[in-house]
Amino acid sequence: MADPLATLFGALVRRRREATGLSQEEVGERTNLSRNYIGMVERGETNPTLRVLQSLAQALGTTMVSLVRELEDSLGGG
């Protein structure tokens, strides 16, 4: 069973990716991560490291702070 926090983060990444019009493969290329790993993040099957968070933020044209802030807001903590 996936961690609820990882699931929320994955949904956020998917929303951001789709909003930018990128495929999982394109995000993978931009982050030097596999498409499969991007899918695992989006499904909440893995907890990305800070390095991966930084790479995802750059690939999605945003900042780490923005991603974490949106995650925190979705938890009701913002």
N, C-alpha and C positions, 0 to 999 in steps of 0.2 A: 504494500500500500504506500502510495506517495505521501511525502510530507506536505501538509496543507500549505505551508509557506512556500515550498518549492513549486507547488501547483499554481499558486497565485502569481509567483514570479514568472513562471512559464507562460501563463496566459497573458501577462503583461508584455513579455517579449514577443509573443505571437501577434498581439494587437499592434505593437509598434512596427514589427516587420511588415505586416500586411499593409499598414498605413503608409509605409515608404515604398510599397510595391515591389519588395524584394522577395525572392524565393529563399527557402532554407539553404539551397545550394549556394546562392549568391552571398548570403550571410556567412556561410561556411568558408567561402573563398576569401572574404574580407577579414575574417577572424583567424584564418589558418586552422579551422576546426572542421571536422567532417559534418556533412549534412545530417548524418545519423545522430551525432552528438547534439546538434542544434535541435533536432526533433526530440531528443531525450530531455533537453532543457525545457522546451515548450510543453512537454507532457508532464513536467514535474518529477521526472524519474531520476534526476541528478541534481545535486546542489553545486552550482558553479563556484569556482574560486574567485577571489578578487581580480585576478589577472583575466579570467574569462569575462567577468562583469565589465572590466575596462574595455576589452576587445569588442564585446557586444555593444556597449555604448557607442564606441567609435563607429562601428559598422552601421549602426542605426541612426547615426548623425545626432547623437545626444550626449549627455554626460552621465557618469555613474550616479551623481547626486540626483539627477532627474529621475532615473530609473528607481532608485531606492525611495525617493520621496513619493513617487506614484504607488509603489508597493506599500509603503507605510500608510498612505491615504486609503488604500483599499482595505487595510486592516483596521481603519478607524483611528489610527494614531497620529493623524496629521492635523 
